[in-house]
Amino acid sequence: MLHVALMGIQYLCAFLIVSLVLLQRGKGADAGAGFGAGASGTVFGARGASTALSRATAILAGVFMITSLSLVYTGTHKTASAGSVLDQLSQQPTSGTTTTPAAPLVAPAPAPASAAGSVAAPAVATPVTPTTQVAPAGGSGSGGAPAK
């Protein structure tokens, strides 16, 4: 949450700094005052708008630097909860609770032999292959019997 708030302040400061720098007049603008543009500076007083805009730019630059350093600090001191789900599962402590893994599926054992002394061998699952029978085409007989 802190990281998101700092990023918002960072973006706002960056936008305001760019706009304030674009509003300021350059050094060559004072040469235009000799040719009739001298009245444009009377809105901000005798010293013009350069001091107010320069001070606002310097304050925003300081805030930008502080938020940059704060973002670096929050970025290097992340909590351990960040990561993948598998990392979080492997880091969970197993104190007090033990879980048994699920038993693998095994084919059922065959029925015991009729002799009481014989030991039955374990059942081995064999793959079942489906058989496909083709029905005769055309049905001239009843019950699916082939026609003669």
C-alpha positions as CSV (number, residue, x, y, z in Angstrom):
1,M,0.0,0.0,0.0
2,L,2.8,2.4,0.9
3,H,4.6,1.5,-2.4
4,V,1.5,2.5,-4.4
5,A,1.0,5.8,-2.6
6,L,4.7,6.7,-3.1
7,M,4.4,5.9,-6.8
8,G,1.4,8.2,-7.1
9,I,3.3,11.0,-5.5
10,Q,6.3,10.3,-7.7
11,Y,4.2,10.5,-10.9
12,L,2.5,13.7,-9.7
13,C,5.8,15.4,-8.9
14,A,7.3,14.4,-12.2
15,F,4.3,15.8,-14.1
16,L,4.3,19.1,-12.1
17,I,8.1,19.5,-12.5
18,V,7.9,19.1,-16.2
19,S,5.0,21.6,-16.5
20,L,6.7,24.2,-14.2
21,V,9.9,24.0,-16.2
22,L,8.0,24.5,-19.4
23,L,6.2,27.6,-17.9
24,Q,9.5,29.3,-16.9
25,R,11.1,31.8,-19.2
26,G,14.6,31.3,-20.5
27,K,17.5,33.8,-20.2
28,G,16.8,35.1,-23.7
29,A,13.3,36.3,-22.8
30,D,14.7,39.3,-20.9
31,A,16.0,40.7,-24.2
32,G,12.4,41.0,-25.5
33,A,11.6,43.4,-22.7
34,G,13.5,46.2,-24.5
35,F,11.2,45.8,-27.5
36,G,7.8,46.2,-25.8
37,A,7.3,43.0,-23.8
38,G,8.1,44.6,-20.4
39,A,4.5,44.6,-19.2
40,S,4.2,40.9,-19.0
41,G,6.2,40.6,-15.7
42,T,3.9,42.9,-13.7
43,V,1.5,40.1,-12.8
44,F,3.9,38.5,-10.3
45,G,5.5,41.8,-9.1
46,A,8.7,43.7,-9.9
47,R,10.9,40.6,-9.9
48,G,8.7,38.7,-12.2
49,A,7.4,35.1,-12.1
50,S,10.9,33.5,-12.2
51,T,11.3,33.4,-8.4
52,A,7.9,31.8,-7.7
53,L,8.2,29.2,-10.4
54,S,11.8,28.5,-9.5
55,R,11.0,28.0,-5.8
56,A,8.0,25.7,-6.7
57,T,10.3,23.7,-9.0
58,A,12.9,23.4,-6.3
59,I,10.4,22.2,-3.7
60,L,8.9,19.7,-6.1
61,A,12.4,18.5,-6.9
62,G,13.1,17.9,-3.2
63,V,9.8,15.9,-2.8
64,F,10.7,13.9,-6.0
65,M,14.1,13.0,-4.4
66,I,12.5,12.0,-1.1
67,T,9.9,9.8,-2.8
68,S,12.7,8.3,-5.0
69,L,14.7,7.3,-1.9
70,S,11.6,6.0,-0.1
71,L,10.8,3.9,-3.1
72,V,14.3,2.4,-3.1
73,Y,14.0,1.7,0.6
74,T,10.6,0.0,0.3
75,G,11.8,-1.9,-2.8
76,T,14.8,-3.4,-1.0
77,H,12.8,-4.3,2.2
78,K,10.0,-6.4,0.8
79,T,8.3,-8.8,3.0
80,A,8.9,-12.5,2.7
81,S,5.3,-13.2,1.5
82,A,6.2,-12.2,-2.0
83,G,6.9,-15.1,-4.3
84,S,5.1,-18.0,-5.9
85,V,2.6,-20.2,-4.3
86,L,5.0,-23.1,-4.4
87,D,7.6,-21.1,-2.5
88,Q,5.1,-20.2,0.1
89,L,4.0,-23.8,0.5
90,S,7.6,-25.1,0.9
91,Q,8.3,-22.4,3.6
92,Q,5.3,-23.2,5.8
93,P,6.3,-24.8,9.1
94,T,4.9,-28.3,9.8
95,S,5.0,-28.1,13.6
96,G,2.4,-30.2,15.4
97,T,0.6,-31.4,12.3
98,T,1.6,-34.3,10.2
99,T,-0.1,-35.2,7.0
100,T,0.1,-38.5,5.3
101,P,0.3,-38.6,1.6
102,A,-2.6,-40.2,-0.3
103,A,-2.1,-43.9,-0.9
104,P,-1.5,-44.8,-4.5
105,L,-4.3,-46.6,-6.4
106,V,-3.7,-50.3,-6.5
107,A,-5.6,-53.0,-8.4
108,P,-7.7,-55.1,-6.1
109,A,-6.2,-58.4,-4.9
110,P,-7.7,-61.6,-6.4
111,A,-10.0,-63.8,-4.4
112,P,-8.1,-66.1,-2.0
113,A,-7.3,-69.6,-3.3
114,S,-9.5,-72.5,-2.2
115,A,-6.6,-74.2,-0.5
116,A,-6.0,-72.8,3.0
117,G,-2.2,-73.1,2.9
118,S,-1.5,-71.4,-0.4
119,V,-0.5,-67.7,-0.5
120,A,-2.0,-65.6,-3.2
121,A,0.3,-63.5,-5.4
122,P,-0.2,-59.8,-5.6
123,A,-2.4,-58.7,-8.5
124,V,-0.8,-57.0,-11.4
125,A,-2.9,-54.6,-13.4
126,T,-3.0,-55.4,-17.1
127,P,-4.1,-53.0,-19.7
128,V,-7.4,-53.7,-21.3
129,T,-7.6,-53.5,-25.0
130,P,-11.0,-52.8,-26.5
131,T,-12.2,-55.0,-29.2
132,T,-14.1,-53.5,-32.1
133,Q,-16.6,-55.5,-34.1
134,V,-17.8,-54.3,-37.4
135,A,-21.6,-54.7,-38.0
136,P,-22.5,-55.8,-41.5
137,A,-23.8,-53.1,-43.8
138,G,-27.3,-53.3,-45.0
139,G,-30.0,-54.9,-42.9
140,S,-32.1,-57.3,-45.0
141,G,-32.7,-59.7,-42.1
142,S,-34.2,-59.4,-38.7
143,G,-32.1,-59.2,-35.6
144,G,-29.0,-58.3,-37.5
145,A,-28.4,-61.7,-39.0
146,P,-26.6,-61.7,-42.3
147,A,-28.6,-62.2,-45.4
148,K,-28.0,-65.2,-47.7
